[in-house]
Amino acid sequence: MKVYTEDDASPEIVKSAPVAVIGYGSQGRAHALNLKNSGCDVVVGVREGGPGAKRAAEDALEVASVAKACAGAKLIAILTPDMSHEKIFNEEVAPHLKAGDALLFAHGFTVLYGRVQPPKDVDVIMVAPKGPGDLVRREYERGRGVPCLFAVHQDASGNAKEKALAYASLIGGATAGAIETTFKEETETDLFGEQAVLCGGASELVIAGFETLVEAGYQPEIAYYECMHELKLIVDLFYEGGLEGMHKFISETAKYGDFVSGPRVINGETKQRMREVLTDIQNGNFAHDWIMENQAGKVRYKQMLEADLNHPIEKTGKELRARMPWLQPGANTKEA
């Protein structure tokens, strides 16, 4: 595996023409500001009068409608939520694409599952930072970067890979290292990670642990501290040093408990359920269900979200977090 760095990138291939960043959410804002600070001619395409337009203007970026931004650009980065891509692309992006243009995504979902079908005479590329937009921006400002993945789905110009690497470099991704992948690999591994480990797996593990302790008669506040609050401490150790980093800083009692009890909770049966999740992603079942859920107005989605937010762990957590001054708004700013 090769890890691409700044030495492998030729930023001028992107800097030589206007770049349109469509959307000004977490990733959109980070990409647009980093591109501008790297010397690119950036225009942000957003809904007129919307919060994104207001914030982009406050950040001293050029703002235009999506259609106008696309009309003047050679590289168009679509950074709005996945389920919005089809409508935005068909109505406002596609009519302004010209042969040799590049269409960029930060996630492969809509291309992989055919929700967006670009013409054959444009490059279709992906640059996916492995971190949220705020982190992408903060690390860039520190002269560092967040690692990223990049891929080429369609190489119409003959230099689509060079464009992807250049874009990765301009937002800071090549500073931390860029790894080449495919739209299929990025999408399927990203969805699996979210569902089985990072979001679905972690949240269900935390809730099950909380419920087990409370049902056994322990105070919910103690259960919250043990099963949710302290999880950050362990995740930080993972993030900074992997399993070795965690083992270095936890007690021998915790390590022994890890070895003998971890496999009792996460075992072969759990792994089989994970394989089933992965199969549903690989065969398109998950994508189909999510697309249908959106088209139906997200009724079931909203019910499940409400159930999550009304769980007793949330009431307990809000009361405890209110007593933690370092978690309050502004706590980590210079003013505070």
C-alpha positions as a printed Julia matrix, in Angstrom:
336×3 Matrix{Float64}:
   0.0     0.0     0.0
   1.31    3.44   -0.91
   0.59    6.45    1.27
   0.59    9.55   -0.94
   2.05   12.78    0.4
   2.53   16.38   -0.7
   5.44   15.25   -2.86
   3.03   13.22   -5.01
   0.58   16.07   -5.58
   0.53   18.82   -8.22
  -1.87   21.42   -6.75
  -1.75   23.67   -9.84
  -3.98   21.27  -11.77
  -6.84   22.33   -9.49
  -5.68   25.85   -8.63
  -5.56   26.82  -12.31
  -9.37   27.05  -12.61
 -12.37   27.97  -10.39
 -13.62   25.41   -7.89
 -17.29   25.22   -6.85
 -18.05   23.82   -3.39
 -21.71   22.83   -3.22
 -23.04   22.94    0.32
 -21.68   24.7     3.39
 -22.14   22.24    6.21
 -19.36   20.61    8.21
 -17.29   19.31    5.28
 -18.33   22.05    2.85
 -17.1    24.84    5.09
 -13.81   23.1     5.86
 -13.08   22.29    2.21
 -14.0    25.74    0.96
 -11.9    27.61    3.52
  -8.92   25.28    3.16
  -9.06   25.54   -0.63
  -9.22   29.32   -0.46
  -6.33   29.51    1.99
  -4.35   27.25   -0.35
  -4.77   29.75   -3.17
  -7.78   28.4    -5.04
 -10.49   30.5    -6.66
 -13.48   29.2    -4.69
 -17.18   29.89   -5.04
 -19.7    28.35   -2.64
 -22.94   27.15   -4.2
 -25.82   27.27   -1.72
 -29.51   27.98   -1.44
 -30.14   31.72   -1.6
 -30.98   33.18    1.8
 -30.21   29.95    3.64
 -27.97   29.59    6.71
 -25.12   28.25    4.56
 -25.16   31.34    2.37
 -25.08   33.59    5.42
 -22.21   31.77    7.07
 -20.15   31.53    3.88
 -20.53   35.27    3.34
 -19.46   35.9     6.94
 -16.38   33.8     6.2
 -15.58   36.16    3.29
 -16.18   33.55    0.61
 -17.82   34.19   -2.73
 -21.4    32.91   -2.63
 -23.69   32.04   -5.54
 -26.61   29.82   -6.43
 -25.66   26.2    -7.09
 -26.32   26.6   -10.81
 -24.24   29.78  -11.11
 -21.38   28.3    -9.09
 -21.29   25.24  -11.35
 -21.46   27.26  -14.55
 -18.16   28.97  -13.86
 -16.2    26.07  -12.35
 -13.97   23.33  -13.72
 -14.1    21.23  -10.55
 -17.4    20.84   -8.68
 -17.34   19.34   -5.18
 -20.77   18.12   -4.07
 -20.63   18.16   -0.27
 -24.31   18.18    0.7
 -25.98   15.18    2.45
 -26.16   11.99    0.37
 -29.92   11.99   -0.08
 -29.86   15.5    -1.59
 -27.36   14.65   -4.34
 -29.77   13.26   -6.93
 -32.02   16.31   -7.03
 -29.18   18.84   -6.85
 -27.21   17.06   -9.54
 -30.07   16.59  -11.99
 -31.54   20.07  -11.61
 -28.59   22.37  -10.95
 -25.27   20.65  -11.62
 -25.69   18.46  -14.71
 -26.92   21.25  -17.04
 -23.67   23.14  -16.48
 -21.16   20.29  -16.8
 -18.71   20.6   -19.68
 -16.37   18.02  -21.19
 -13.23   17.77  -19.1
 -14.83   19.07  -15.91
 -14.32   17.16  -12.66
 -17.11   16.12  -10.32
 -15.93   15.4    -6.78
 -17.65   13.7    -3.82
 -16.54   13.13   -0.22
 -18.41    9.79   -0.05
 -19.18    7.27   -2.77
 -22.78    6.38   -1.87
 -24.74    8.14   -4.59
 -22.36    7.19   -7.38
 -21.95    3.57   -6.29
 -25.72    3.05   -6.03
 -26.52    4.89   -9.24
 -28.4     7.82   -7.71
 -26.15   10.19   -9.65
 -25.06    9.25  -13.18
 -22.49   11.74  -14.54
 -21.91   12.04  -18.28
 -19.0    10.05  -19.72
 -16.95   13.11  -20.66
 -16.31   14.35  -17.1
 -13.97   13.08  -14.39
 -15.67   11.58  -11.33
 -13.43   11.52   -8.28
 -13.64   11.28   -4.51
 -11.65   12.78   -1.64
 -12.88   11.58    1.76
 -11.2    13.01    4.87
 -11.19   10.55    7.76
 -12.58   13.04   10.23
 -15.36   15.61   10.66
 -15.17   18.97    8.92
 -14.29   20.92   12.07
 -11.24   18.72   12.56
 -10.26   19.04    8.89
 -10.31   22.82    9.31
  -8.55   22.93   12.68
  -5.72   20.65   11.59
  -5.2    22.63    8.4
  -4.94   25.86   10.41
  -2.29   24.21   12.56
  -0.25   23.35    9.48
  -1.12   19.69    9.76
  -3.93   17.69    8.21
  -6.42   14.85    8.52
  -5.66   11.62    6.59
  -7.93   11.05    3.62
  -8.95    8.49    1.04
  -9.15    9.29   -2.65
 -10.56    7.42   -5.63
 -11.27    7.7    -9.33
 -14.59    6.4   -10.63
 -14.3     7.86  -14.13
 -11.21    9.25  -15.85
 -12.39   11.22  -18.87
  -9.53   13.7   -19.0
  -6.67   11.28  -18.42
  -5.58   13.08  -15.26
  -8.45   12.45  -12.85
  -6.11   10.86  -10.31
  -3.88   13.93  -10.39
  -6.92   16.14   -9.74
  -7.98   14.02   -6.76
  -4.48   14.1    -5.26
  -4.23   17.84   -5.84
  -7.57   18.46   -4.12
  -6.52   16.23   -1.21
  -3.32   18.24   -0.89
  -5.12   21.59   -1.03
  -7.43   20.7     1.88
  -4.54   19.33    3.95
  -5.13   15.62    3.41
  -1.81   14.86    1.76
   0.05   16.37    4.7
  -1.28   13.57    6.9
  -1.23   10.98    4.1
  -3.69    9.98    1.39
  -4.56    6.38    0.5
  -6.02    5.34   -2.84
  -9.23    3.31   -2.78
 -12.34    2.79   -4.92
 -15.85    4.22   -4.6
 -17.06    0.7    -3.74
 -14.47    0.03   -1.04
 -14.84    3.46    0.6
 -18.64    3.32    0.63
 -19.01   -0.23    1.9
 -16.35    0.06    4.61
 -17.66    3.46    5.7
 -21.24    2.21    6.01
 -20.1    -0.92    7.82
 -17.96    1.04   10.28
 -20.83    3.4    11.07
 -23.38    0.65   11.53
 -21.45   -2.15   13.21
 -18.86   -0.27   15.29
 -18.77    3.52   15.42
 -22.43    4.48   15.73
 -24.75    1.49   15.81
 -22.4    -0.9    17.59
 -21.01    1.58   20.11
 -24.35    3.16   21.03
 -26.1    -0.2    21.47
 -23.2    -1.49   23.6
 -23.37    1.6    25.82
 -27.17    1.4    26.19
 -27.09   -2.33   26.93
 -24.42   -1.8    29.6
 -26.38    1.06   31.17
 -29.6    -0.97   31.22
 -27.86   -4.02   32.69
 -26.52   -2.04   35.65
 -29.74   -0.1    36.29
 -31.88   -3.25   36.07
 -29.54   -4.84   38.64
 -30.31   -2.01   41.07
 -27.37    0.33   40.58
 -27.85    4.1    40.43
 -28.36    5.38   36.85
 -25.8     8.14   37.44
 -23.12    5.59   38.31
 -24.15    3.46   35.33
 -23.88    6.52   33.05
 -20.37    7.34   34.24
 -19.18    3.76   33.78
 -20.8     2.98   30.42
 -20.88    6.28   28.53
 -18.86    9.04   30.18
 -15.64    7.04   30.55
 -15.87    5.61   27.04
 -14.17    8.76   25.73
 -11.11    8.04   27.84
 -10.68    4.62   26.24
 -11.46    5.84   22.71
  -8.84    8.56   23.1
  -6.27    5.92   24.06
  -7.27    3.85   21.0
  -7.03    6.94   18.79
  -3.59    7.91   20.05
  -1.95    4.5    20.35
  -4.18    1.62   19.33
  -4.59   -1.42   21.6
  -1.04   -0.97   22.84
  -1.8     2.61   23.87
  -4.85    1.49   25.82
  -3.03   -1.34   27.58
  -0.25    1.01   28.56
  -2.53    3.3    30.57
  -5.18    1.03   32.1
  -4.76   -1.04   35.25
  -3.81   -4.7    35.24
  -7.23   -5.48   36.7
  -8.87   -3.69   33.74
  -6.62   -5.56   31.31
  -7.45   -8.94   32.82
 -11.16   -8.11   32.68
 -10.68   -7.1    29.06
  -9.09  -10.44   28.19
 -11.54  -12.75   29.98
 -14.83  -10.85   29.64
 -14.59   -8.95   26.36
 -14.98  -12.16   24.29
 -18.05  -13.1    26.36
 -19.83   -9.97   25.14
 -18.36   -9.6    21.64
 -17.93  -13.1    20.25
 -18.49  -15.3    17.24
 -22.23  -14.66   17.28
 -21.61  -10.9    17.26
 -19.21  -11.29   14.36
 -21.83  -13.28   12.44
 -24.31  -10.43   12.94
 -21.61   -8.08   11.62
 -21.21  -10.26    8.53
 -24.95   -9.98    7.96
 -24.74   -6.19    8.22
 -21.89   -6.2     5.71
 -23.84   -8.46    3.33
 -26.81   -6.07    3.39
 -24.44   -3.26    2.48
 -22.67   -5.22   -0.27
 -25.84   -6.44   -1.96
 -27.45   -2.99   -1.87
 -30.25   -3.84    0.57
 -29.26   -1.14    3.04
 -28.98    1.52    0.33
 -32.37    0.53   -1.09
 -34.01    0.65    2.35
 -32.49    4.05    3.17
 -33.5     5.53   -0.18
 -37.05    4.19    0.22
 -37.21    5.53    3.79
 -36.3     9.01    2.53
 -38.83    8.88   -0.26
 -41.51    7.86    2.27
 -40.8    10.91    4.43
 -38.5     9.21    6.98
 -41.41    8.23    9.28
 -39.69    5.13   10.72
 -36.37    6.98   10.92
 -37.97    9.74   13.02
 -39.62    7.2    15.33
 -36.31    5.43   15.95
 -34.53    8.74   16.53
 -37.17    9.83   19.04
 -36.87    6.5    20.88
 -33.1     6.97   21.15
 -33.4    10.53   22.43
 -36.05    9.56   25.0
 -34.01    6.72   26.5
 -33.35    7.11   30.27
 -29.6     7.33   29.62
 -30.24   10.66   27.88
 -32.1    12.2    30.83
 -29.38   11.03   33.22
 -26.62   12.21   30.92
 -28.05   15.69   30.41
 -28.35   16.24   34.15
 -24.77   15.1    34.78
 -23.23   16.95   31.82
 -24.85   20.18   33.04
 -22.53   19.92   36.05
 -19.42   19.62   33.88
 -18.28   23.17   33.07
 -15.73   22.0    30.51
 -18.58   20.68   28.35
 -20.57   23.91   28.29
 -20.71   26.16   25.18
 -17.62   28.34   24.91
 -15.7    26.33   27.52
 -12.83   25.64   25.15
 -12.56   29.08   23.59
  -9.97   31.72   24.45
 -12.73   33.95   25.82
 -13.77   31.29   28.3
